[in-house]
Amino acid sequence: MRDIDNTDRGEWPLVSLAERQEGLLRREQLEALGLNANAISRRRQAGRLHLRHRNVYTLGHRLLRLRGEWLAATWAVEDAVLSHLSAAAFHGWYLGELLTQHVTTTGRATSCDGLRVHRARRIDPRDIERHGPLVVTRAARTVIDLAELLAYDELRPIVDRMRRFDVAAVRTAQERVPGKRGAALVRRLCGRMEAHTRSEFERRYLRFCVERGLPLPDAVNEQAGGFLVDCHYRAVGIVVELDGRAFHLRQDQFKADRRRDRKLLVRRQSTVRLVWEDLDDEDAAETARDLRKILIRAA
């Protein structure tokens, strides 16, 4: 193989290529440009090449922008895609510092310092997208991957930053990876993001009261303090509002809801707001305890 180590002009192809690749070069690219093992070794000793990951180098420096860190991670493992927390950071949902980058591959590879490798039997082409040389899991697949890695309370604030949670896309992506850990968390998230009718939530709340031994409201859908309220405990002046709107719609309605609560409080009607997930198995016991204490103290 030709050794271009002694030709200044021979550096320009390296510089030109690295500039298009976030300052990175792969070993096979170096070899294709005529550098043999000795030439690569001499450049490393001279500080002109720096090993970042397996067979991935930076040219002339060690510092990388975040996009460069992501690209280096995917290049370090054969057939890898950026995934899990790293993909969430790429999409703009995860804002924390990542000392370890996450990739998924169908091949054989092991994790190492700064790189966590996840194995998958198959990565469906519909679950990935390309951004120049960078390959990353799509939003729906990223949610599914995060669910196998995080607890629900850790996952929820990340997903809340999504511009749009496409329930249908997430469920379809989940069907492509049956048996994947975290499936129950994904179903719970989908239920949280979906809009439920008033009647659906009312029926669920009444069943919840019976199952948990809570008193049933005196009335459902009646006027109180000038407003139509969902569940009214007249004797103790407690209104339970059942918010079946999808999460992003609840965010938009936040200001109006708080104004309504304030007006009811002026009329001696305290409001307790519940969302669909408050009655999920994971939170039902805590919700029941809180409601019981509220109703007892009001009485």
N, C-alpha and C positions, 0 to 999 in steps of 0.2 A: 504493500500500500504506500502511496506517495506521502512523504512527510513534508508539510509546508511550514514547519516550525520556524524556519529561518527567513521567511519572506513576509515583510510587513504587509504587502498587498494581499497576502493570503488571509489576513485577519478580517478583511471587509465582508466577505460572505458570512462569517460568524456574527459580526456586529449587525449586519442587515437582517439576518434571520432572527437573532435574539430580540431585536427591536419589535418584531412582529409577534413575539411570543412572550410578552411580559418579562423580558430579560432572561429567558430560560432556553436551554439547549438540551436535547436528548442525546444519549451516547451514539445511537445509530445515525443521528444527523451529523454529529462530529465525524464519524467514520465515513459517511457518504461525502463529506466535504474534504476528505483526504487525510484526516488525522488518525494516526495509528495509536496504539496503547502508549508508546513512549512519548509521543507528542502531547497526548492528553495529560500524562503524568507530569511532564515538564511545565505545562501551563498551570497545573494545580500547584506545583512547588513554587512557581513564580507569582502565585496569587491572581492569575488571569482567569482561571476556572475554579469554581467552588462547588463541591458536591452538596446538593440539597437533599435529595432522596436517592433511592436506588437508580443509578444510571441517568439521573437528572441533575443538571449543573446550572449555576448562574454564571454569567459572563462579566468579569471585572468587579463584582461586588457581591455582598452577601444579603443585602436588604431587598425584600420583595414587597410590593403592594399586596393587598389582600387577594386580589384576583390572581396574582402570581402564585400565592400560597395554594390556592385552590387548584390551579393548573398543575403545579408541581406534584400535588398529592395524587391527582388522577393519572399522571404520567408515571408515577412510581410503581404502579400496579397494572399489570396487563389487563386490558379490556375493562378498566374501572370507570365508574361514573361518580361524580360528586353527589353525596347523599346525606341523609340524617341532619344533624345540626349544621353541617357545612352548607348543605343545600338550603336549609332554612335561612341561614345568614345571607346566602346569595340572593334569595328571593326577597330579603329585607324584613323577615319576621323575627329572626333571632339577633338580638343586639348585644349580647354578652361577648366577652373575649374568648376566643377559641385557641387554646394552646395545642390542641390535637385536631387535625382535620379528619373528616369521615368520608370514606369511599366505599362503594359496593362493587363486587366483581363476581363473575361466575367461575373464575379460575381459582387456582391455588395460590394463596398468598397469606402472609402473616402480618400482624400489626407490629409496629416498631415505634421508637420515640417520635412523637409528633404526628403519627399516622395511625388511625384505627381502621382496620379493614373488616368489612361485613361481607359475608358470603351469601349468595343467592343462587338457587338452581337455574333461574332464568330471569332475565331482565327484558320485559316486553318493550319493543321499540316505541310503543305508544306512551310509555311511561318516562321517556327521556326527551330532552331537547338540547340542541347544540347552539353555542354562542361562540362563534369562531372556533378555536381549537378546544374550547372547554365543553365538556359533556356533563349535564346535571339532570337529576330527577325532576320531573314536572311537579307542580304544586300538589296534586292529588296523591301521587306516590310518596312525596316527601312527608305528608301528614301521616300516611300509613307507616312509614319507616320510623318516624318520631314516636309513634304510639308503642312500638316495641322497645323503645329505649327509655322513655320517661314515664313518670307517674302522671295521673290525670291533672293534678294541680300544677304540675310543671309544664304540661303540654298546653293547657288551656290559654295562659297568657300569650304564648307564642302564636297560637292559631288566631287569637283575637286581633293580632296585628295584620292578618291577611286582608288585602283589599276586598277580596270576594271569596267566600267559602262555597265552592260548587258541590253541593251534597251529592248530586247525581254522578259527577265525575269521580268523587272519592269512593262512592259505593262501587262503581264500575271498576275502578283500579283495584279495589279490595278483592273483587271477584277474580281478578287475574293472579292473585297470590293467596289462594285458600290455605288456611291453617297457619297463617302468619301470626306471631304473638302480637298482642295489642288490639286484636279485632274487637273486643268488647269496648275498649276505650274509643275506638273509631265510631262504633255504633252510638255510643253515648254522645260524642261530639256532633254527629249528624243529627241526633234528636234535639240537641241544644240549638243547632243552627236552623232547624226547620220551623216554619210557622205552624201553630196548632190553633184550631178554631176555639172560640170561647166555650162552646158546648163540650168539646173533647176534654178540655182542661177542667171544666166544672165537674164532669163525671169522674175524672181521675182524682180530683181533690176530695170529693165526697167518699169515694172508695177508700182513699188514704185515711180520712178521719175515722171511718169504721174500723179499718184494719189496725190503726194505732190507738184506738180507744179515746179519740178526741171528740169533744162535743161538735155536733153538726151545726152549721150556721142557722140562725133563725129564718133567714131569707136569702134567696139567690136572685141576682138581677133586680134589685129594687132601688128606689131613690133614697139617698141619704145625704144630707147637707147640700142639697142642690145638684148632686151628681148621681148618675146611675152606677152603682157599685156591684162588684161580682158576688161577694159573700159578706153578709152583714150579721154580726153578733150584736143585736140591738141592746140587750141588757147591759153589756159592758162597754159599749161604744167602740168596738173594734171592727174595722173593715179589712177584709183580706182580698187583695187584688191579685188576680191570676193572669200573669203576663205570658200569653201564648205566642207572642210575636217572635219572629226569627231574631237572632241576636243583633244583627246589623240594624234591624228596624227598631229594636229597643233602644239602641244608642241614639238614633235620630229622635226618638220620643222622650228622651231623658228629661229635658227641660219642662215640657208640658206636664209630665207625670209629677215632678217635684212641686210644681205650682199647685196642682190639684191636691196633693197631699197636704200642703200648707193650708189651703182653704178648708179642707176637711178638719184639720186640727183646730182651726179657729172655732169650728162648730162642735168641738169636743168629740171628734171622731178620729181615732188614731188608725193609721194605715199600715198594714203589713203586706209587703209585696213578695210574691213568690213567682219564680220562673219554673219552667218545665223540669229542669234538672234538679230542682230542690226536692222533688218527689222520687227521684231515681233511688234505687236500692242503696247506692253508696252514701247518699246524703239524707235519706228518709228519716233515720233515727234522730239525727241532730235537728232536722227541721221540726219533727214532732216534739222533741224536748223543748225547743224554743217557743213553739206555739203554745204548749201547755203552760209554760211559765208566764207568757204574755197574758193569756186569758185568765189565769189565776190572779195575777197581780191587778189586772183591770177590774176583776170582780171584788 
